[in-house]
Amino acid sequence: MSKYVDYIIVGGGVSGCVLSYMLMKHGADVVLYDLPNENISSSVATGLWNPIVLKRMRKVWKAEAMMDELHNVYGDMEKWTNSQFFDPIPIRRVFHDVSEQNTWTELCDSPSFKEYLDDKIVPLPNGIRGDFKSGKMKGTGRLKVVHFMNAVHVALKETDSFREKRFNWEKVHRNSEGVSYGDIKAHGIISCEGAQMALNMQSIDQKGFSPVKGELLRVKLDKSLHNECIHQKYFMLSEGEDKISVGATFAWDGFLKGPTREKRNELEQHLNTVWKGSFETEEHLSGIRPATKDRKPIIGPHELPHTWIFGGMGSRAILMAPYLAKVFVEHLMYGADLLKECLPSRF
């Protein structure tokens, strides 16, 4: 017996989960396909959100709109799933010299930055080495990504809207009215596969991706870092008690090789430089950021009929997905305009 839905969604990482919820919120029926143990992007992400690019001290594209939607959507999704995964925590920027400290102070007086930067210059926390002080971001935090995805998948299963299966694009049939896949018939199909699409793995072809490999460590410290995230070239993110995540590195090759000794040494050397105490590496992970050549997401119609793409958010999917899903869903459901700078056809 066939099941009729509005959209088939392929990929149950952050973007697929958020888009599924937003479509359902607006009255659409969906079926989400995902194999969580094959996720090579969201499942290893730290889940941080931050409207400022700390290395260059500039705002993220459409930062204000994204911050507004972020709090609304994840808060609503916590209620929908009866779970807690949205965790506001401060991100502390450690200054490397007086110039960085002065730049921070100047930006605190700027109307476009003052709501995101605390104007107090504060000492470094206990255990952190550094010759200069630090400043704290406002309104930042983390999404507990694996818990978030699991909660959404469970909620979708309750309405028969989740298939824990590998999706085979070669078995999609298209006609004038839409698509069919196995026992599912739909108006259209949306790829939220992210890294799989960026690496041309089990997905449809799309130009414009420039994937980045990242590696991070899970580390046990000799004392607690408390509940915050410290940015000092790399992030040191508290995972509770004396555990932290450290990362992430960048590489533009070796995507399928997994964690490397070179990057582990790089991160452990960083810890030896900035942490006053001892530490023990407990886990070494790697993932793929589905970034694009122009650092804008890829959202809109694919060249295949009845097929769309919702992805390419790189390391900022937590921040971007709620706002971009809102724009995309309003296009699909009500005919609102898409963001021209995000259209797949630009490549």
C-alpha atoms as one frame of an Amber mdcrd trajectory, in Angstrom:
protein
   0.000   0.000   0.000   1.407   3.399  -1.008   2.031   6.209   1.450   1.402
   9.736   0.134   3.399  12.664   1.500   4.297  16.151   0.378   8.088  15.735
   0.536  10.670  13.017   0.879  13.711  14.359   2.758  17.064  12.606   2.369
  19.542  13.124   5.195  18.723  13.371   8.888  21.511  15.592  10.162  20.916
  19.078  11.551  19.570  20.563   8.310  17.296  17.598   7.554  15.887  17.529
  11.083  15.178  21.267  11.149  13.633  21.246   7.674  11.421  18.252   8.508
  10.082  20.040  11.571   9.487  23.319   9.737   7.600  21.609   6.908   5.420
  19.716   9.379   4.828  22.909  11.359   3.403  24.466   8.175   1.112  21.504
   7.523   3.184  19.365   5.154   3.570  15.591   5.449   7.148  14.322   5.186
   9.187  11.135   5.289  12.829  11.468   6.346  15.437   8.890   5.244  18.638
   8.607   7.243  21.212   6.123   8.528  22.572   7.906  11.632  25.698   5.741
  11.887  26.743   6.878   8.393  26.525  10.586   9.171  29.980  12.120   8.583
  29.116  15.715   9.404  26.497  16.492  12.060  27.217  13.459  14.249  30.729
  14.709  15.132  29.937  18.440  15.274  30.410  20.313  18.549  27.139  22.142
  17.888  28.352  25.655  18.678  26.477  28.663  17.384  27.968  32.141  17.210
  26.963  35.138  15.047  30.543  36.476  14.903  33.527  35.133  12.931  36.001
  35.423  15.793  39.152  35.151  13.683  38.237  38.249  11.647  35.769  39.841
  14.093  32.990  40.295  11.554  29.349  39.285  11.634  28.102  36.182   9.904
  25.960  36.748   6.801  22.381  37.630   7.896  23.392  37.207  11.537  20.461
  39.121  13.063  17.775  37.190  11.182  19.484  33.887  11.939  19.810  34.593
  15.658  16.131  35.529  15.923  14.962  32.337  14.238  17.457  30.102  16.039
  15.988  30.688  19.487  12.410  30.312  18.282  12.888  27.095  16.305  15.107
  25.103  18.669  12.965  26.108  21.634   9.848  24.880  19.817  11.610  21.670
  18.802  12.475  20.959  22.431   8.781  21.150  23.274   7.844  18.998  20.263
  10.337  16.248  21.175  10.031  16.670  24.961  13.835  16.831  25.110  16.534
  19.283  26.167  19.354  19.869  23.686  19.549  23.678  23.318  22.216  24.961
  25.718  23.121  28.677  25.834  26.731  28.996  27.048  29.264  31.826  26.758
  32.075  31.740  24.222  35.222  33.452  25.502  37.659  35.013  23.055  41.227
  34.989  24.392  43.214  37.978  23.111  46.617  37.337  21.599  47.832  40.935
  21.802  46.801  44.463  22.764  45.562  45.172  19.263  42.916  42.425  19.487
  41.822  43.724  22.859  41.477  47.254  21.483  39.514  46.026  18.466  37.086
  44.248  20.810  36.597  47.409  22.860  35.948  49.483  19.734  33.389  46.968
  18.395  31.549  46.974  21.722  30.623  50.594  20.976  29.316  49.738  17.505
  25.484  49.451  17.303  25.763  46.386  15.065  28.084  44.510  17.453  27.178
  45.631  20.965  24.340  43.118  21.398  26.778  40.254  20.721  29.866  41.388
  22.692  30.226  41.902  26.426  32.090  45.174  26.950  33.982  43.908  30.025
  37.588  42.812  29.509  38.031  39.961  31.979  40.919  37.809  33.279  41.510
  34.344  31.872  39.839  31.456  33.710  41.805  29.252  36.065  44.015  26.835
  34.164  44.307  28.802  30.905  47.659  30.268  29.851  47.813  33.602  28.056
  49.591  36.946  28.171  46.422  38.996  27.660  42.875  38.981  28.948  39.634
  37.918  27.285  36.149  39.016  26.233  32.890  37.090  26.234  30.279  36.723
  23.520  26.605  37.255  24.340  23.777  35.040  23.098  26.021  32.135  22.086
  25.726  28.467  22.940  25.625  24.924  21.674  23.176  22.406  20.345  23.779
  18.899  21.690  23.725  17.570  18.166  23.522  13.797  18.602  20.842  14.129
  21.291  18.974  16.576  19.046  19.030  14.249  16.031  18.004  11.228  18.079
  15.093  13.128  19.629  13.843  14.309  16.238  14.147  10.836  14.706  12.124
   9.350  17.580   9.429  12.017  17.203   9.223  11.343  13.455   8.964   7.599
  14.025   5.881   8.166  16.147   4.050   9.469  13.063   5.595   6.955  10.637
   7.680   9.768   9.136  11.160   8.241   9.526  12.916   5.494   7.587  16.223
   4.267   9.018  17.508   3.104   5.644  20.144   4.074   3.109  18.493   6.061
   0.316  19.125   4.958  -3.270  18.726   7.851  -5.713  18.791   5.484  -8.690
  15.431   4.067  -7.594  13.627   7.433  -7.623  10.942   7.610 -10.312   9.754
  10.979 -11.579   6.610  11.853 -13.513   4.599  14.980 -14.256   2.979  14.942
 -10.804   5.976  14.264  -8.593   8.197  11.392  -7.477   7.856   7.881  -6.136
  10.323   5.818  -4.138   9.359   2.331  -3.062   5.973   2.633  -1.371   6.272
   6.436  -0.998   4.730   8.934  -3.410   5.463  12.638  -2.993   5.224  16.033
  -4.655   8.996  16.328  -4.450  12.233  15.191  -2.900  14.761  17.304  -0.966
  18.424  16.421  -0.453  19.834  17.443   2.934  22.791  15.077   2.620  25.484
  17.695   3.138  28.837  15.929   3.222  27.650  12.976   1.116  26.682  15.386
  -1.658  29.890  17.409  -1.248  31.943  14.213  -1.679  29.706  12.731  -4.416
  28.822   9.770  -2.191  25.428   8.082  -2.714  23.835  11.360  -3.740  22.864
  13.475  -6.731  25.479  15.635  -8.451  25.752  19.291  -7.507  28.581  21.698
  -8.321  29.879  24.358  -5.959  30.914  22.368  -2.901  34.334  22.800  -1.331
  34.347  20.306   1.562  36.627  20.735   4.563  37.799  17.949   6.844  37.880
  18.690  10.556  39.299  16.696  13.452  38.716  17.088  17.181  39.665  15.451
  20.461  37.619  14.448  23.488  39.884  15.083  26.459  39.922  14.529  30.221
  41.506  17.408  32.169  42.992  17.322  35.649  40.392  19.909  36.746  37.096
  21.329  35.505  36.867  24.037  32.836  33.340  24.914  34.023  30.462  25.458
  31.613  31.914  27.603  28.863  33.757  27.528  25.561  37.174  29.128  25.108
  38.363  30.273  21.685  42.143  30.549  21.508  42.925  29.562  17.907  40.978
  26.345  18.608  37.895  25.830  20.734  38.013  24.229  24.159  34.404  23.295
  24.905  33.265  22.033  28.304  31.483  18.669  28.164  30.712  18.594  31.894
  32.903  17.927  34.929  36.517  17.542  33.721  35.783  16.604  30.096  36.237
  18.900  27.070  36.193  18.812  23.280  39.128  20.463  21.501  39.186  21.470
  17.832  38.664  21.691  15.124  41.394  21.431  12.531  41.101  22.173   8.805
  42.162  20.084   5.795  41.102  20.022   2.161  42.018  16.418   1.413  42.097
  12.992   3.030  38.330  13.019   3.536  37.936   9.259   3.806  41.080   8.505
   5.819  39.517   9.228   9.199  41.447  10.777  12.120  45.157  11.359  11.519
  48.172  11.323  13.814  49.276  14.684  12.383  46.109  16.495  13.504  46.049
  14.752  16.875  49.578  16.002  17.506  48.524  19.483  16.394  45.649  19.623
  18.886  47.616  18.068  21.750  50.426  20.571  21.170  47.854  23.353  21.406
  46.647  21.979  24.749  50.224  21.745  26.031  50.592  25.434  25.138  47.385
  26.831  26.636  46.490  24.472  29.509  48.441  24.739  32.764  47.604  21.260
  34.024  47.683  17.739  32.658  45.251  16.055  30.279  44.484  12.695  28.697
  43.096  12.221  25.175  40.180   9.779  25.300  38.790   9.980  21.769  39.882
  11.324  18.373  37.174  12.041  15.770  36.948  13.441  12.261  34.112  14.811
  10.154  33.410  16.636   6.909  32.088  20.187   6.713  29.941  20.546   3.556
  31.174  24.048   2.773  30.809  25.771  -0.602  33.192  27.716  -2.823  31.565
  31.075  -2.078  30.702  30.222   1.564  26.961  30.579   0.902  24.529  27.666
   1.337  22.999  25.818  -1.604  19.211  26.043  -1.369  16.716  25.710  -4.174
  15.700  23.586  -7.150  18.044  20.984  -8.611  18.200  20.413 -12.366  16.345
  17.106 -11.859  12.522  17.514 -11.876  10.713  17.749  -8.521  14.061  17.820
  -6.700  15.511  20.417  -4.337  18.690  20.928  -2.307  18.908  22.239   1.237
  22.532  22.214   2.384  26.031  23.620   2.041  26.021  25.385   5.414  29.490
  24.191   6.384  30.354  24.569  10.056  27.487  27.002  10.685  24.511  24.698
  10.140  23.326  25.115  13.743  23.058  28.874  13.306  21.837  28.944   9.706
  19.390  26.055   9.421  16.379  27.562  11.268  16.323  30.809   9.283  17.099
  29.171   5.949  14.466  26.492   6.560  11.901  29.213   7.215  12.725  30.916
   3.885  12.737  27.610   2.011   9.472  26.340   3.499   7.719  29.634   2.757
   8.828  29.194  -0.863   7.620  25.584  -1.094   4.318  26.161   0.682   3.383
  29.709  -0.313   5.524  30.663  -3.298   7.721  33.210  -1.493  11.027  34.133
  -3.110  14.163  32.098  -2.484  17.483  33.755  -1.630  19.127  34.403  -5.011
  22.636  34.166  -3.561  21.893  30.586  -2.438  20.415  29.113  -5.636  22.103
  25.901  -6.880  22.105  27.307 -10.434  24.766  29.895  -9.553  27.476  27.260
 -10.009
